[in-house]
């Protein structure tokens, strides 16, 4: 993390030890900061009159506490290092339905309801998508069906259990072998907001999961949605039920 000091500071002056907050004090400080941020958000909304991006994450820290990779054996072994940093600005889908941080230099392919980010040498990819289903939303069934439709026809496809997340989203584990005979795992989140399902799928070569995990965690925690914009885009495209 970049740091800076005051230009007039004496570099030879003794530095007082930083105060250490107790766990209780840290929790109270976090609660106060959260309330202040929420109040600022309400003021912004009242002044702008627009619908901003929203997120369920009160703090960007524990959303992926249950993030577990499928680590099945199989496929060709790949040895490589992960070198990726996030772009300085967020990606926003042309519909305005979602925004997310993404790795700098990755290829971006867009369609009317999704964005696909592909890393160097196809070692990893991230897919973000939204859908407006007809009738009552069954998030578990929708996620299961989506993972099967996306990856189920690939060799060695297996689907693991769904893991409920603290923010109300679901995590679906899956694994498969790609056309290049390299084994991969797909870890897919689904969340529902105002009748819109948002899907975030993180795929990596099995042997590189540990290396990509910190990057995936940061990207997943940055995800923002705008259900109003998603429904408007679906309506304009004649896709609303």
VMD Tcl script that draws the C-alpha trace (Angstrom):
set ca {
  {0.00 0.00 0.00}
  {1.33 3.42 -0.90}
  {2.19 5.67 2.04}
  {3.34 9.22 2.34}
  {4.66 11.51 5.06}
  {4.28 15.22 5.65}
  {6.89 17.21 3.76}
  {7.87 19.07 6.85}
  {8.35 16.05 9.07}
  {11.71 15.49 10.74}
  {12.89 12.05 9.67}
  {15.24 11.90 12.71}
  {12.54 12.64 15.26}
  {11.48 9.69 17.44}
  {8.24 8.10 16.36}
  {5.59 7.39 18.95}
  {4.29 3.83 18.90}
  {0.97 3.45 17.10}
  {-1.96 2.92 19.48}
  {-3.26 -0.64 19.61}
  {-7.04 -0.95 19.65}
  {-8.71 -3.72 21.56}
  {-11.02 -6.03 19.57}
  {-14.02 -4.29 21.16}
  {-12.72 -0.87 20.20}
  {-12.06 -2.02 16.64}
  {-15.61 -3.33 16.36}
  {-17.04 -0.05 17.68}
  {-14.84 1.93 15.29}
  {-15.94 -0.23 12.35}
  {-19.61 0.17 13.32}
  {-19.25 3.95 13.53}
  {-17.52 4.07 10.16}
  {-20.20 1.88 8.59}
  {-22.98 4.15 9.91}
  {-21.17 7.23 8.63}
  {-20.71 5.70 5.18}
  {-24.36 4.69 5.04}
  {-25.42 8.23 5.94}
  {-23.22 9.63 3.18}
  {-24.80 7.22 0.72}
  {-28.31 8.39 1.65}
  {-27.29 12.02 1.20}
  {-25.81 11.23 -2.21}
  {-28.97 9.42 -3.31}
  {-31.18 12.29 -2.16}
  {-29.08 14.84 -4.02}
  {-28.55 12.89 -7.24}
  {-32.02 11.42 -7.68}
  {-30.44 8.47 -9.55}
  {-30.18 4.78 -8.75}
  {-26.58 4.04 -7.70}
  {-24.80 0.74 -7.72}
  {-25.45 -1.23 -4.56}
  {-23.74 -4.08 -2.79}
  {-24.57 -6.33 0.14}
  {-21.04 -6.13 1.50}
  {-20.92 -3.94 4.61}
  {-17.17 -4.53 4.69}
  {-15.04 -5.98 1.87}
  {-13.43 -8.67 3.99}
  {-15.35 -11.86 4.70}
  {-17.56 -12.52 1.71}
  {-15.38 -15.39 0.56}
  {-14.89 -16.96 3.97}
  {-16.35 -20.15 2.52}
  {-14.57 -19.89 -0.82}
  {-13.35 -23.44 -1.46}
  {-11.75 -24.64 -4.65}
  {-12.55 -27.98 -6.23}
  {-9.10 -29.60 -6.25}
  {-9.71 -32.84 -8.08}
  {-6.86 -34.57 -9.85}
  {-6.86 -34.85 -13.63}
  {-5.86 -33.11 -16.83}
  {-2.45 -31.87 -17.86}
  {-0.18 -30.24 -15.31}
  {0.62 -26.58 -15.84}
  {3.50 -24.74 -14.24}
  {3.27 -20.98 -14.34}
  {3.32 -17.95 -12.12}
  {0.47 -15.52 -11.66}
  {1.33 -11.90 -12.30}
  {-1.76 -9.71 -12.30}
  {-2.80 -6.42 -10.81}
  {-6.16 -4.73 -10.85}
  {-6.87 -1.94 -13.30}
  {-7.01 1.56 -11.78}
  {-10.70 2.01 -12.65}
  {-13.67 -0.35 -12.36}
  {-15.24 -2.04 -15.33}
  {-18.90 -1.09 -15.89}
  {-21.13 -3.09 -18.23}
  {-22.68 -0.97 -21.04}
  {-26.17 -1.64 -19.63}
  {-25.13 -0.23 -16.25}
  {-26.31 -3.48 -14.63}
  {-23.03 -4.21 -12.84}
  {-19.55 -2.93 -12.15}
  {-16.49 -4.76 -10.88}
  {-12.75 -4.45 -10.56}
  {-10.80 -6.50 -13.08}
  {-7.19 -7.48 -13.84}
  {-5.26 -5.00 -15.90}
  {-4.47 -6.21 -19.40}
  {-6.99 -9.06 -19.47}
  {-9.10 -9.46 -22.60}
  {-12.70 -8.27 -22.22}
  {-15.54 -9.68 -24.31}
  {-19.03 -8.25 -23.86}
  {-22.54 -9.31 -24.78}
  {-25.93 -7.83 -23.94}
  {-26.02 -9.46 -20.48}
  {-22.48 -10.47 -19.59}
  {-18.79 -9.67 -19.61}
  {-15.98 -12.21 -19.89}
  {-12.47 -11.39 -18.67}
  {-9.75 -13.76 -19.93}
  {-6.25 -13.90 -18.50}
  {-2.94 -14.56 -20.29}
  {-2.57 -18.03 -21.85}
  {-6.14 -18.86 -20.81}
  {-4.95 -19.69 -17.30}
  {-7.99 -18.03 -15.74}
  {-11.22 -16.30 -16.64}
  {-13.97 -14.38 -14.88}
  {-17.53 -14.24 -16.18}
  {-20.13 -11.77 -14.86}
  {-23.73 -12.11 -16.05}
  {-27.29 -11.08 -15.18}
  {-30.66 -12.66 -16.01}
  {-34.27 -11.70 -15.35}
  {-36.15 -15.00 -14.98}
  {-39.91 -15.46 -15.23}
  {-41.87 -16.06 -12.05}
  {-40.49 -16.63 -8.58}
  {-36.70 -16.87 -8.36}
  {-35.28 -20.20 -7.16}
  {-31.66 -19.21 -6.65}
  {-30.39 -22.71 -5.85}
  {-31.97 -24.29 -8.92}
  {-30.96 -21.37 -11.14}
  {-27.32 -21.63 -10.07}
  {-27.25 -25.41 -10.48}
  {-28.79 -25.19 -13.94}
  {-26.52 -22.36 -15.03}
  {-23.33 -24.22 -14.01}
  {-24.51 -27.36 -15.78}
  {-25.40 -25.44 -18.95}
  {-22.11 -23.53 -18.96}
  {-19.70 -26.34 -18.09}
  {-21.70 -29.59 -18.08}
  {-20.86 -30.64 -21.66}
  {-17.12 -30.44 -21.02}
  {-15.10 -33.62 -20.27}
  {-14.78 -34.77 -16.64}
  {-17.46 -32.34 -15.47}
  {-18.34 -32.68 -11.80}
  {-20.50 -30.43 -9.67}
  {-20.02 -30.00 -5.94}
  {-22.23 -28.73 -3.18}
  {-23.58 -25.23 -2.91}
  {-22.28 -23.11 -0.05}
  {-24.40 -20.35 1.44}
  {-22.52 -17.09 1.94}
  {-22.98 -14.58 4.74}
  {-24.27 -11.94 2.30}
  {-27.07 -14.19 1.03}
  {-25.35 -15.34 -2.16}
  {-24.64 -18.97 -3.07}
  {-21.35 -20.52 -4.16}
  {-21.42 -23.51 -6.55}
  {-18.31 -25.61 -7.03}
  {-17.61 -27.39 -10.33}
  {-14.64 -28.89 -12.18}
  {-13.97 -29.97 -15.75}
  {-11.31 -30.56 -18.38}
  {-11.13 -28.03 -21.17}
  {-10.62 -28.59 -24.87}
  {-6.90 -28.09 -24.28}
  {-6.92 -31.12 -21.93}
  {-6.09 -28.96 -18.94}
  {-8.13 -29.47 -15.78}
  {-9.91 -26.44 -14.36}
  {-12.24 -25.58 -11.53}
  {-15.13 -23.14 -11.69}
  {-16.35 -21.43 -8.55}
  {-19.57 -19.60 -9.28}
  {-21.55 -17.16 -7.16}
  {-25.20 -16.32 -7.70}
  {-27.20 -13.63 -5.95}
  {-30.71 -12.27 -6.45}
  {-31.76 -8.63 -6.23}
  {-35.24 -7.35 -7.09}
  {-35.95 -10.35 -9.29}
  {-32.61 -10.17 -11.13}
  {-30.04 -12.96 -10.82}
  {-26.39 -11.93 -10.98}
  {-23.78 -14.63 -11.62}
  {-20.04 -14.31 -11.01}
  {-17.97 -17.28 -12.16}
  {-14.24 -17.62 -11.42}
  {-12.31 -20.26 -13.38}
  {-8.64 -21.20 -13.05}
  {-6.31 -24.01 -13.98}
  {-6.38 -26.41 -11.03}
  {-2.68 -26.07 -10.28}
  {-2.93 -22.27 -10.14}
  {-5.90 -21.92 -7.79}
  {-3.90 -20.92 -4.75}
  {-2.06 -18.29 -6.75}
  {-5.24 -16.78 -8.21}
  {-7.27 -16.93 -5.00}
  {-6.28 -13.51 -3.55}
  {-7.06 -11.84 -6.89}
  {-10.43 -13.60 -7.16}
  {-11.33 -12.66 -3.59}
  {-10.63 -8.98 -4.19}
  {-12.61 -8.96 -7.44}
  {-15.58 -10.81 -5.92}
  {-15.69 -8.39 -3.02}
  {-15.69 -5.42 -5.42}
  {-18.79 -6.55 -7.33}
  {-21.61 -3.98 -7.50}
  {-25.05 -4.45 -9.00}
  {-27.83 -2.24 -10.29}
  {-31.04 -4.29 -10.60}
  {-33.00 -1.31 -11.94}
  {-30.58 -0.92 -14.87}
  {-30.59 -4.68 -15.47}
  {-34.38 -4.79 -15.71}
  {-34.43 -1.73 -17.96}
  {-31.90 -3.35 -20.31}
  {-33.87 -6.61 -20.39}
  {-37.07 -4.71 -21.09}
  {-35.49 -2.72 -23.93}
  {-34.24 -5.97 -25.48}
  {-37.66 -7.61 -25.16}
  {-36.29 -10.16 -22.69}
  {-38.61 -9.50 -19.76}
  {-41.16 -12.26 -19.14}
}
mol new
graphics top color blue
foreach p $ca { graphics top sphere $p radius 0.5 }
foreach p [lrange $ca 0 end-1] q [lrange $ca 1 end] { graphics top cylinder $p $q radius 0.2 }
display resetview
